[in-house]
Every structure is written in structure tokens, then in C-alpha cells.
Amino acid sequence: MKAFNGFKSEAQNNKPRMLPPGPYVAKIIAVKIDGKEPDQSLVLRLDVCEGPYSNYFVERYNREKESAKFEPRYKGDFRLRIPNEANTKAMYPETDIRRFNDAIYRIEKSNEGYHWDWDEQGLAGKIVGINMQLGEFNGSPYTRIGRLEIADDVRKGIVGEMKPREPRGDSPAQTDQQSGMAKVDDPELPWF
């Protein structure tokens, strides 16, 4: 038999294609502000850091990057629209404010002694809980980060699985864009 390029003695598909729905403890590995004022989003690049699914998003991204002919999308990004009174594109400004405040609260509660000081790069390295929400697109299931949680609540097992998203005719990218979680044009965020 003749050797071929790309051979590696390793198990294939030993991890599920999607992270199962439910809560996990994650680490913010990078932070980026995306967009132009007044319509900007704070993008938190997260990865699971505790339990059997540790490093899930980075490993998945690296596997997809190795085998894809195009730049894959990092699946562990969580977007928060930055509230700005001058943003006329914001469909639900009050919701954006509540969602941003809630996310910062959960990050603060997950990191003893941390207090938000408006330096977004200070979020890198912080721990937070994530809750993966199940959805369906064209009959195929997928999960996405539905919301942030307090890490200790996840560890104690008091955070339940989120209700699945209602199936829609739109693509996941379209529905994510409507909720302020659109795909980043530049999928490469700085890695630490």
C-alpha cells in the first residue's frame, strides 16, 4: 500500500458535532468591538473550560479549519449590542440595555472581586457560565449560546437547560442578526 498525504492515526468524529444543550462553565478567551458607531456589538469569544467538553469550541474550530476550503465560523462567539441612544438601527433598545446589563452582572458575579470598568479588554480571561440553547434549521438540530449564566450556579447544578428555540423559516445567521448576534465579518479575533 502506498502512503497518502493527510494520514493520521487518530479517531475520527470522537466528539459530537454540536455541543449538547444545557449549561457549561466557560472562559472569555478574547474580546472585540465589532461595527461602527453608533451600531456596535461587543463580541465575547468563549470556550468551555471545565468538564468533559473543555476546549470544545477551539478544537471544533481547528478541526473545521484544517478540513475546510473556506474560513469556518467560530461557534463560541457571544454578541452583545452596545446600547447607544444615537443608534437608529436598534430595533429593541430597551432590550439591548437589559441584555448588556445582565451579561455584565453575570460576569461580575462569576469572578469574585471583578468590577466592570468600561475596559472591554479586561473581560478577557474571566469565567462565566453559558447556556447552550437547542434550535432547528431545515430539520437539523444545532445549538448556540443562548445566554450567559453565573458560573457558580452552573457548578452547583441550579441552572436548567433553556427552552428550545422555535423553528423559523429563516437561516440561523438571519435570526442571530435579528437578535443582535450576527456573524462577524472578520472571523479572526485575537487569541491569547
C-alpha positions in Angstrom: 0.0 0.0 0.0 1.2 3.5 -0.8 1.2 6.2 1.9 -1.0 9.2 1.2 -1.0 12.8 2.4 -3.1 13.6 5.3 -2.8 10.3 7.2 -3.1 10.5 10.9 -3.7 7.5 13.2 -6.5 9.1 15.2 -10.1 8.5 16.0 -12.5 10.4 13.7 -15.7 12.0 15.0 -14.9 11.2 18.6 -16.7 14.4 19.7 -20.2 15.3 18.8 -20.7 17.9 16.0 -22.6 20.2 18.3 -22.3 20.9 22.0 -25.3 19.4 23.8 -27.9 21.8 25.1 -27.5 23.0 28.7 -25.2 25.0 31.0 -21.4 25.0 31.0 -18.6 26.9 32.7 -16.6 28.9 30.1 -13.7 31.3 29.8 -13.7 34.5 27.8 -10.6 34.0 25.6 -10.8 37.2 23.5 -12.9 40.3 23.2 -13.7 42.6 20.2 -15.9 45.5 19.4 -17.5 45.0 16.0 -19.1 47.5 13.8 -19.0 51.3 13.6 -20.6 53.7 16.0 -23.4 54.0 16.8 -24.2 50.4 15.8 -21.6 48.3 17.6 -21.5 45.0 19.3 -19.3 43.6 22.0 -18.1 40.2 20.9 -17.0 37.7 23.6 -15.1 34.7 22.2 -15.8 31.9 24.7 -14.7 28.4 25.2 -15.8 25.7 27.7 -13.2 25.5 30.4 -14.5 22.8 32.8 -15.8 19.3 32.4 -15.6 16.8 29.6 -16.3 19.4 26.9 -13.3 21.6 27.8 -11.9 23.4 24.8 -14.8 22.3 22.7 -15.1 25.5 20.5 -11.4 25.9 19.9 -11.0 22.2 19.0 -14.0 22.3 16.7 -12.8 25.5 15.0 -9.3 24.0 14.5 -10.8 20.7 13.1 -13.0 22.6 10.7 -10.2 25.0 9.7 -8.0 22.0 8.9 -10.5 20.3 6.7 -12.4 23.3 5.2 -11.8 25.1 1.9 -13.0 28.3 3.5 -12.6 30.1 6.8 -15.0 28.4 9.3 -17.1 30.4 11.7 -16.1 30.2 15.3 -19.2 28.8 17.1 -18.4 30.1 20.6 -18.9 33.9 20.0 -21.5 35.7 22.0 -22.6 39.1 20.8 -24.0 41.9 22.8 -25.3 45.0 21.1 -23.7 48.1 22.8 -26.6 50.4 23.8 -26.3 53.8 22.1 -29.0 56.4 22.0 -27.8 57.5 18.6 -28.3 54.1 17.1 -31.4 54.3 14.9 -30.9 50.7 13.7 -31.5 49.2 17.1 -34.9 47.5 16.9 -35.3 47.0 20.7 -33.1 49.5 22.5 -34.6 48.7 26.0 -33.9 45.0 25.4 -30.3 45.8 24.4 -29.8 47.7 27.6 -31.3 44.9 29.8 -29.3 42.2 28.0 -26.0 44.1 28.3 -26.5 44.9 32.0 -27.5 41.3 32.7 -24.4 39.9 30.9 -22.0 42.2 32.8 -23.8 41.3 36.1 -23.3 37.6 35.4 -19.6 38.1 34.5 -19.0 40.1 37.7 -20.8 37.5 39.9 -18.7 34.8 38.3 -15.4 36.5 39.1 -15.0 37.4 42.7 -13.6 40.9 43.1 -14.1 41.9 39.5 -16.0 45.1 38.7 -16.8 46.3 35.2 -14.7 49.4 34.5 -15.7 50.0 30.8 -12.4 48.5 29.6 -13.7 45.7 27.4 -10.2 44.0 27.2 -10.4 43.5 31.0 -13.1 40.8 30.3 -10.5 38.5 28.6 -9.6 35.7 30.9 -12.8 36.0 33.0 -15.0 33.0 33.8 -18.8 32.9 33.1 -21.5 30.3 32.6 -23.0 29.8 29.2 -26.3 28.1 28.4 -26.4 26.3 25.1 -29.9 26.5 23.5 -31.2 23.9 21.1 -32.6 25.1 17.8 -33.6 23.6 14.5 -32.9 24.7 10.9 -34.3 22.7 7.9 -34.9 19.7 10.2 -31.3 19.7 11.5 -30.6 20.4 15.2 -28.0 23.0 16.2 -27.0 24.7 19.5 -25.9 28.2 20.2 -25.1 30.2 23.3 -28.5 31.4 24.4 -27.5 33.4 27.4 -24.7 33.9 30.0 -25.1 32.4 33.5 -23.3 32.8 36.8 -20.5 30.2 36.8 -21.1 29.0 40.4 -24.8 28.4 39.7 -23.8 26.2 36.8 -21.3 24.3 39.0 -24.0 23.8 41.7 -26.4 22.4 39.1 -29.1 25.0 39.7 -29.2 26.3 36.1 -31.5 24.4 33.9 -31.5 23.8 30.2 -33.1 26.6 28.1 -36.3 26.1 26.3 -35.5 25.2 22.6 -35.8 27.9 20.0 -39.0 27.8 17.9 -38.2 26.7 14.4 -38.2 29.5 11.9 -38.0 29.7 8.1 -35.0 32.0 8.4 -31.4 30.8 8.5 -29.6 30.7 11.9 -27.5 33.6 10.6 -30.6 35.7 9.8 -32.3 35.0 13.1 -29.0 35.7 15.0 -28.7 39.0 13.2 -32.2 40.0 14.3 -31.3 39.2 17.9 -28.0 41.1 17.9 -25.9 38.0 17.4 -25.0 38.3 13.7 -21.9 36.6 12.2 -18.8 38.7 12.5 -17.4 39.7 9.1 -13.9 39.1 10.3 -14.0 35.7 12.0 -10.4 36.1 13.3 -10.4 37.6 16.7 -7.1 37.9 18.7 -6.2 34.7 20.5 -4.4 34.8 23.9 
